[in-house]
């Protein structure tokens, strides 16, 4: 029964990954009017599945046995790790805090490793270094690309009417490439613990995980596609190619090394880089930087705390660490909630004096 439950949670998690992160990859192609919604989601689903099937193995190994030894994972531990990751995303949605599925998955695995003192610290530091470096790299590439696009000769070529069909095809290809990279990197978040526990083999996990990520993108990704494509901001076709191509290239490279990385933060950094090249330092608004740092810190910490707490409570039947972990959890959400809702105080008008 626990095995079936763990598999169900893993596949449900995979569908949600497809519906949120993967579907966003085709947002620019759809928002620019190059492809219709149904075609965009279908292309996304196919690319995500192929990315998982052809190149998802290294990241699956990292989640399943690279951060903690596979012996740490039992069926119950895998179930709790997946549940903690899913619960973290659910709680974050309630508070309106965007989290990275890759960082949440890693944090949940680390929580299990802390309980049994089995974390490979060297590998964890290497992963966290990638989390810090990749958004900075995306920002730098976007700035350089934007400055290159300002070249008069290149700008004349891009602005020519004949360039529109070429750029239209290119922006779709870059969106498909981004979805492919998402499949390579993100399917491990849902099936890595199952593989680590020996519930499924790597090949089986990748196949079914990739299939359910694809189904999530096709069946449930419509709203995310609409939001990313038409409700946030608009980009020129060449800018869309830069954003999608940069994110896809970095995530693909990280996947080859088996490093789970946050595609959303990388893409956001590319967008900020384009804005910086066009508008200068004013685009580096304090709230944007704070949000990126908050996601970077809160994503793994929240899932780590939940995983650690649930394992102690349900597996080890030890209630003493729960009080401390609950305090950390309440404090974290309390501070974030106050920061989100805090508004400058407006002085109340003085009450007129009453005449006798």
Kinemage of the C-alpha trace (Angstrom):
@kinemage 1
@onewidth
@group {chain A} dominant
@subgroup {mainchain}
@vectorlist {calphas} color= white
{ca unk a 1} P 0.000 0.000 0.000
{ca unk a 2} L 2.839 2.426 0.849
{ca unk a 3} L 4.536 1.614 -2.454
{ca unk a 4} L 1.419 2.401 -4.465
{ca unk a 5} L 0.864 5.621 -2.505
{ca unk a 6} L 4.462 6.728 -3.112
{ca unk a 7} L 4.135 6.081 -6.847
{ca unk a 8} L 0.817 7.973 -7.004
{ca unk a 9} L 2.280 10.970 -5.174
{ca unk a 10} L 5.344 10.931 -7.428
{ca unk a 11} L 3.283 10.865 -10.622
{ca unk a 12} L 0.897 13.515 -9.295
{ca unk a 13} L 3.920 15.672 -8.476
{ca unk a 14} L 5.163 15.079 -12.033
{ca unk a 15} L 1.869 16.301 -13.507
{ca unk a 16} L 2.064 19.482 -11.451
{ca unk a 17} L 5.640 20.062 -12.608
{ca unk a 18} L 4.432 19.798 -16.194
{ca unk a 19} L 1.463 22.069 -15.584
{ca unk a 20} L 3.547 24.843 -14.024
{ca unk a 21} L 7.208 24.909 -15.011
{ca unk a 22} L 7.161 22.989 -18.283
{ca unk a 23} L 4.115 24.708 -19.788
{ca unk a 24} L 5.711 28.117 -19.189
{ca unk a 25} L 8.464 27.265 -21.674
{ca unk a 26} L 6.162 27.878 -24.652
{ca unk a 27} L 4.755 31.115 -23.239
{ca unk a 28} L 6.742 33.443 -25.505
{ca unk a 29} L 5.935 31.532 -28.699
{ca unk a 30} L 2.250 31.504 -27.773
{ca unk a 31} L 2.138 35.105 -26.553
{ca unk a 32} L 3.690 36.376 -29.769
{ca unk a 33} L 0.915 34.694 -31.758
{ca unk a 34} L 3.229 32.323 -33.621
{ca unk a 35} L 1.432 29.181 -32.381
{ca unk a 36} L -2.011 28.481 -30.962
{ca unk a 37} L -2.479 27.293 -27.379
{ca unk a 38} L -3.240 23.645 -28.192
{ca unk a 39} L -0.255 23.308 -30.522
{ca unk a 40} L 2.012 25.055 -28.015
{ca unk a 41} L 1.016 22.630 -25.236
{ca unk a 42} L 1.306 19.609 -27.544
{ca unk a 43} L 4.807 20.624 -28.647
{ca unk a 44} L 5.718 21.248 -25.006
{ca unk a 45} L 4.460 17.821 -23.943
{ca unk a 46} L 6.382 16.016 -26.683
{ca unk a 47} L 9.591 17.949 -25.961
{ca unk a 48} L 9.327 17.429 -22.204
{ca unk a 49} L 8.897 13.683 -22.610
{ca unk a 50} L 11.816 13.416 -25.031
{ca unk a 51} L 13.995 15.498 -22.729
{ca unk a 52} L 13.225 13.224 -19.786
{ca unk a 53} L 13.591 10.012 -21.792
{ca unk a 54} L 16.794 10.942 -23.633
{ca unk a 55} L 18.631 12.974 -21.012
{ca unk a 56} L 16.982 12.789 -17.597
{ca unk a 57} L 19.032 9.943 -16.178
{ca unk a 58} L 21.885 11.919 -14.608
{ca unk a 59} L 19.646 14.203 -12.558
{ca unk a 60} L 17.560 11.202 -11.451
{ca unk a 61} L 20.762 9.605 -10.146
{ca unk a 62} L 21.603 12.781 -8.242
{ca unk a 63} L 18.210 13.017 -6.539
{ca unk a 64} L 18.045 9.253 -5.907
{ca unk a 65} L 21.591 8.578 -4.708
{ca unk a 66} L 23.848 11.597 -5.224
{ca unk a 67} L 22.761 13.809 -2.295
{ca unk a 68} L 22.234 10.968 0.175
{ca unk a 69} L 23.085 7.275 -0.339
{ca unk a 70} L 20.270 5.219 -1.825
{ca unk a 71} L 20.257 3.150 1.374
{ca unk a 72} L 18.698 6.187 3.108
{ca unk a 73} L 15.570 5.721 1.008
{ca unk a 74} L 13.032 3.159 2.106
{ca unk a 75} L 9.506 3.111 0.727
{ca unk a 76} L 8.241 5.154 3.679
{ca unk a 77} L 11.116 7.666 3.429
{ca unk a 78} L 10.556 8.110 -0.312
{ca unk a 79} L 6.861 8.654 0.351
{ca unk a 80} L 7.587 11.300 2.999
{ca unk a 81} L 10.203 13.057 0.843
{ca unk a 82} L 7.757 13.359 -2.062
{ca unk a 83} L 4.907 14.396 0.249
{ca unk a 84} L 7.098 17.061 1.898
{ca unk a 85} L 8.040 18.500 -1.489
{ca unk a 86} L 4.418 18.564 -2.637
{ca unk a 87} L 3.239 20.041 0.669
{ca unk a 88} L 5.894 22.749 0.466
{ca unk a 89} L 4.573 23.857 -2.907
{ca unk a 90} L 1.008 23.765 -1.590
{ca unk a 91} L 1.846 25.924 1.441
{ca unk a 92} L 3.816 28.333 -0.714
{ca unk a 93} L 0.844 28.731 -3.065
{ca unk a 94} L -1.359 29.643 -0.107
{ca unk a 95} L 1.082 32.370 0.934
{ca unk a 96} L 1.692 33.457 -2.649
{ca unk a 97} L 5.409 32.607 -2.572
{ca unk a 98} L 6.861 31.209 -5.824
{ca unk a 99} L 9.103 28.203 -5.198
{ca unk a 100} L 11.468 26.212 -7.386
{ca unk a 101} L 10.512 22.547 -7.778
{ca unk a 102} L 14.183 21.564 -8.137
{ca unk a 103} L 15.183 23.354 -4.951
{ca unk a 104} L 12.164 21.972 -3.096
{ca unk a 105} L 13.013 18.415 -4.161
{ca unk a 106} L 16.660 18.766 -3.114
{ca unk a 107} L 15.683 20.302 0.227
{ca unk a 108} L 13.286 17.452 0.951
{ca unk a 109} L 15.991 14.866 0.231
{ca unk a 110} L 18.462 16.768 2.433
{ca unk a 111} L 15.909 16.722 5.268
{ca unk a 112} L 15.920 12.929 5.147
{ca unk a 113} L 19.706 12.906 5.010
{ca unk a 114} L 19.974 15.104 8.108
{ca unk a 115} L 17.805 12.707 10.103
{ca unk a 116} L 20.163 9.826 9.313
{ca unk a 117} L 23.336 11.957 9.075
{ca unk a 118} L 24.018 10.739 5.561
{ca unk a 119} L 24.200 13.911 3.435
{ca unk a 120} L 27.032 14.108 0.896
{ca unk a 121} L 28.079 17.659 1.767
{ca unk a 122} L 30.461 18.045 -1.152
{ca unk a 123} L 27.745 17.247 -3.685
{ca unk a 124} L 25.254 19.493 -1.898
{ca unk a 125} L 27.645 22.455 -1.942
{ca unk a 126} L 28.262 21.823 -5.659
{ca unk a 127} L 24.510 21.902 -6.341
{ca unk a 128} L 23.986 25.085 -4.315
{ca unk a 129} L 26.864 26.744 -6.167
{ca unk a 130} L 25.030 26.035 -9.430
{ca unk a 131} L 21.869 27.608 -7.961
{ca unk a 132} L 23.826 30.795 -7.362
{ca unk a 133} L 25.940 30.837 -10.507
{ca unk a 134} L 23.339 29.918 -13.144
{ca unk a 135} L 21.041 32.949 -12.650
{ca unk a 136} L 24.085 35.245 -12.695
{ca unk a 137} L 25.305 33.547 -15.870
{ca unk a 138} L 21.849 33.931 -17.459
{ca unk a 139} L 21.838 37.625 -16.551
{ca unk a 140} L 25.271 38.147 -18.125
{ca unk a 141} L 24.402 36.261 -21.326
{ca unk a 142} L 21.154 38.232 -21.716
{ca unk a 143} L 22.979 41.566 -21.278
{ca unk a 144} L 25.593 40.621 -23.882
{ca unk a 145} L 22.946 39.362 -26.320
{ca unk a 146} L 20.864 42.510 -25.886
{ca unk a 147} L 23.875 44.729 -26.564
{ca unk a 148} L 24.645 42.637 -29.649
{ca unk a 149} L 21.082 43.106 -30.905
{ca unk a 150} L 21.623 46.873 -30.780
{ca unk a 151} L 24.270 46.625 -33.498
{ca unk a 152} L 23.019 48.711 -36.416
{ca unk a 153} L 23.753 46.156 -39.128
{ca unk a 154} L 22.218 43.291 -37.167
{ca unk a 155} L 19.249 45.440 -36.168
{ca unk a 156} L 18.583 46.299 -39.813
{ca unk a 157} L 18.547 42.603 -40.702
{ca unk a 158} L 16.226 41.720 -37.804
{ca unk a 159} L 13.823 44.575 -38.544
{ca unk a 160} L 13.463 43.586 -42.198
{ca unk a 161} L 10.050 42.057 -43.082
{ca unk a 162} L 11.738 38.925 -44.460
{ca unk a 163} L 13.196 38.205 -41.003
{ca unk a 164} L 9.794 37.769 -39.321
{ca unk a 165} L 9.106 34.197 -40.579
{ca unk a 166} L 12.628 33.120 -39.649
{ca unk a 167} L 12.362 34.625 -36.158
{ca unk a 168} L 8.906 33.074 -35.724
{ca unk a 169} L 10.240 29.598 -36.445
{ca unk a 170} L 13.276 30.262 -34.247
{ca unk a 171} L 11.218 31.363 -31.235
{ca unk a 172} L 9.148 28.153 -31.473
{ca unk a 173} L 12.303 26.053 -31.707
{ca unk a 174} L 13.765 27.836 -28.677
{ca unk a 175} L 10.547 27.196 -26.745
{ca unk a 176} L 10.695 23.501 -27.662
{ca unk a 177} L 14.371 23.445 -26.639
{ca unk a 178} L 13.444 25.005 -23.285
{ca unk a 179} L 10.709 22.397 -22.737
{ca unk a 180} L 13.217 19.663 -23.653
{ca unk a 181} L 15.663 20.995 -21.032
{ca unk a 182} L 12.850 21.139 -18.456
{ca unk a 183} L 12.171 17.459 -19.089
{ca unk a 184} L 15.859 16.608 -18.670
{ca unk a 185} L 16.088 18.419 -15.359
{ca unk a 186} L 12.691 18.370 -13.665
{ca unk a 187} L 11.423 14.814 -14.083
{ca unk a 188} L 13.985 13.738 -11.460
{ca unk a 189} L 12.204 15.824 -8.835
{ca unk a 190} L 9.211 13.498 -9.015
{ca unk a 191} L 10.830 10.091 -9.583
{ca unk a 192} L 14.307 10.418 -8.042
{ca unk a 193} L 13.197 9.310 -4.539
{ca unk a 194} L 11.263 6.383 -6.064
{ca unk a 195} L 14.398 5.246 -7.912
{ca unk a 196} L 16.519 5.731 -4.786
{ca unk a 197} L 14.161 3.527 -2.776
{ca unk a 198} L 14.258 0.812 -5.431
{ca unk a 199} L 10.527 1.131 -6.057
{ca unk a 200} L 11.136 1.609 -9.791
{ca unk a 201} L 14.210 1.337 -12.002
{ca unk a 202} L 15.822 4.448 -13.482
{ca unk a 203} L 14.495 3.686 -16.954
{ca unk a 204} L 10.962 2.980 -15.741
{ca unk a 205} L 10.951 6.088 -13.542
{ca unk a 206} L 12.135 8.302 -16.377
{ca unk a 207} L 9.547 6.886 -18.801
{ca unk a 208} L 6.525 7.228 -16.523
{ca unk a 209} L 7.751 10.437 -14.907
{ca unk a 210} L 8.352 12.010 -18.315
{ca unk a 211} L 4.957 10.813 -19.535
{ca unk a 212} L 3.119 12.362 -16.586
{ca unk a 213} L 5.088 15.622 -16.808
{ca unk a 214} L 4.036 15.741 -20.475
{ca unk a 215} L 0.404 14.971 -19.600
{ca unk a 216} L 0.465 17.707 -16.961
{ca unk a 217} L 1.711 20.224 -19.508
{ca unk a 218} L -0.852 19.220 -22.161
{ca unk a 219} L -3.895 18.791 -19.904
{ca unk a 220} L -3.300 21.342 -17.129
{ca unk a 221} L -0.835 23.872 -18.547
{ca unk a 222} L -3.320 26.155 -20.299
{ca unk a 223} L -3.610 28.763 -17.540
{ca unk a 224} L 0.141 28.999 -16.991
{ca unk a 225} L 0.653 29.301 -20.754
{ca unk a 226} L -1.916 32.115 -20.892
{ca unk a 227} L -0.350 33.927 -17.938
{ca unk a 228} L 3.238 33.689 -19.161
{ca unk a 229} L 2.330 34.387 -22.758
{ca unk a 230} L -0.076 37.303 -22.528
{ca unk a 231} L -0.632 38.571 -18.986
{ca unk a 232} L 2.873 39.429 -17.713
{ca unk a 233} L 4.774 41.302 -20.407
{ca unk a 234} L 5.555 41.141 -24.100
{ca unk a 235} L 8.850 40.588 -25.885
{ca unk a 236} L 10.123 41.014 -29.386
{ca unk a 237} L 10.716 37.751 -31.226
{ca unk a 238} L 14.483 38.108 -31.045
{ca unk a 239} L 14.272 38.825 -27.296
{ca unk a 240} L 12.134 35.735 -26.822
{ca unk a 241} L 14.792 33.679 -28.577
{ca unk a 242} L 17.430 35.043 -26.198
{ca unk a 243} L 15.342 34.279 -23.086
{ca unk a 244} L 14.320 30.752 -24.076
{ca unk a 245} L 17.670 29.875 -25.614
{ca unk a 246} L 19.651 31.085 -22.615
{ca unk a 247} L 17.517 29.201 -20.107
{ca unk a 248} L 17.445 26.032 -22.198
{ca unk a 249} L 21.186 26.053 -22.812
{ca unk a 250} L 22.106 26.521 -19.151
{ca unk a 251} L 19.606 23.932 -17.878
{ca unk a 252} L 20.706 21.384 -20.489
{ca unk a 253} L 24.350 21.868 -19.501
{ca unk a 254} L 23.477 21.464 -15.817
{ca unk a 255} L 21.479 18.315 -16.602
{ca unk a 256} L 24.480 16.729 -18.323
{ca unk a 257} L 26.360 17.117 -15.028
{ca unk a 258} L 23.342 15.786 -13.088
{ca unk a 259} L 22.651 19.102 -11.316
{ca unk a 260} L 19.003 20.024 -10.589
{ca unk a 261} L 18.664 23.777 -11.241
{ca unk a 262} L 15.780 26.302 -11.056
{ca unk a 263} L 14.636 27.052 -14.635
{ca unk a 264} L 12.203 29.762 -13.469
{ca unk a 265} L 14.905 31.762 -11.699
{ca unk a 266} L 17.256 31.390 -14.667
{ca unk a 267} L 14.558 32.664 -17.039
{ca unk a 268} L 13.707 35.550 -14.709
{ca unk a 269} L 17.382 36.523 -14.569
{ca unk a 270} L 17.489 36.566 -18.390
{ca unk a 271} L 14.498 38.903 -18.486
{ca unk a 272} L 16.133 41.193 -15.921
{ca unk a 273} L 19.330 41.136 -18.003
{ca unk a 274} L 17.439 42.308 -21.095
{ca unk a 275} L 15.812 45.069 -19.065
{ca unk a 276} L 19.161 46.105 -17.615
{ca unk a 277} L 20.689 46.425 -21.096
{ca unk a 278} L 17.783 48.612 -22.260
{ca unk a 279} L 16.997 50.693 -19.162
{ca unk a 280} L 20.130 50.590 -17.028
{ca unk a 281} L 20.460 49.924 -13.329
{ca unk a 282} L 16.942 51.175 -12.583
{ca unk a 283} L 15.570 47.772 -13.619
{ca unk a 284} L 17.355 46.122 -10.712
{ca unk a 285} L 14.526 46.936 -8.378
{ca unk a 286} L 14.991 45.985 -4.775
{ca unk a 287} L 11.780 43.924 -4.631
{ca unk a 288} L 12.834 41.772 -7.624
{ca unk a 289} L 16.225 40.984 -6.103
{ca unk a 290} L 14.654 40.247 -2.718
{ca unk a 291} L 12.111 37.910 -4.330
{ca unk a 292} L 14.822 35.948 -6.137
{ca unk a 293} L 16.860 35.626 -2.935
{ca unk a 294} L 13.739 34.656 -0.962
{ca unk a 295} L 12.885 31.881 -3.419
{ca unk a 296} L 16.510 30.692 -3.392
{ca unk a 297} L 16.567 30.419 0.405
{ca unk a 298} L 12.986 29.491 1.309
{ca unk a 299} L 12.450 26.747 -1.318
{ca unk a 300} L 14.960 24.190 0.006
{ca unk a 301} L 14.705 25.231 3.673
{ca unk a 302} L 10.929 24.834 3.817
{ca unk a 303} L 10.881 21.367 2.255
{ca unk a 304} L 13.912 20.305 4.313
{ca unk a 305} L 12.150 21.268 7.547
{ca unk a 306} L 8.961 19.461 6.542
{ca unk a 307} L 10.793 16.307 5.472
{ca unk a 308} L 12.921 16.252 8.633
{ca unk a 309} L 9.885 16.799 10.845
{ca unk a 310} L 7.645 14.208 9.179
{ca unk a 311} L 10.339 11.512 9.247
{ca unk a 312} L 10.978 12.061 12.944
{ca unk a 313} L 7.266 12.042 13.691
{ca unk a 314} L 6.052 9.193 11.475
{ca unk a 315} L 9.068 6.907 11.046
{ca unk a 316} L 11.269 7.458 14.098
{ca unk a 317} L 8.273 8.277 16.329
{ca unk a 318} L 10.353 10.929 18.037
{ca unk a 319} L 8.416 14.043 18.952
{ca unk a 320} L 11.165 16.147 20.525
{ca unk a 321} L 12.584 17.728 17.338
{ca unk a 322} L 9.063 18.573 16.218
{ca unk a 323} L 8.729 21.510 18.598
{ca unk a 324} L 11.883 23.172 17.283
{ca unk a 325} L 11.010 22.500 13.650
{ca unk a 326} L 7.464 23.779 14.119
{ca unk a 327} L 8.892 26.945 15.635
{ca unk a 328} L 11.175 27.465 12.643
{ca unk a 329} L 8.314 26.820 10.225
{ca unk a 330} L 5.884 29.178 11.970
{ca unk a 331} L 8.541 31.865 12.306
{ca unk a 332} L 9.506 31.625 8.630
{ca unk a 333} L 5.952 31.930 7.346
{ca unk a 334} L 5.158 34.582 9.948
{ca unk a 335} L 8.046 36.810 8.905
{ca unk a 336} L 7.319 36.332 5.187
{ca unk a 337} L 3.645 37.061 5.723
{ca unk a 338} L 4.419 40.244 7.644
{ca unk a 339} L 6.908 41.370 5.000
{ca unk a 340} L 4.329 40.769 2.287
{ca unk a 341} L 1.488 42.589 4.020
{ca unk a 342} L 3.466 45.361 5.641
{ca unk a 343} L 2.360 48.785 4.449
{ca unk a 344} L 3.398 52.270 5.522
{ca unk a 345} L 1.327 53.544 8.405
{ca unk a 346} L -1.102 56.294 7.514
{ca unk a 347} L -1.569 58.834 10.321
{ca unk a 348} L -5.142 59.120 11.480
{ca unk a 349} L -6.634 62.588 11.352
{ca unk a 350} L -6.941 64.246 14.702
{ca unk a 351} L -10.398 64.070 16.191
{ca unk a 352} L -11.915 67.545 16.489
{ca unk a 353} L -12.266 68.841 20.007
{ca unk a 354} L -15.740 68.626 21.414
{ca unk a 355} L -17.362 71.876 22.515
{ca unk a 356} L -19.105 71.955 25.771
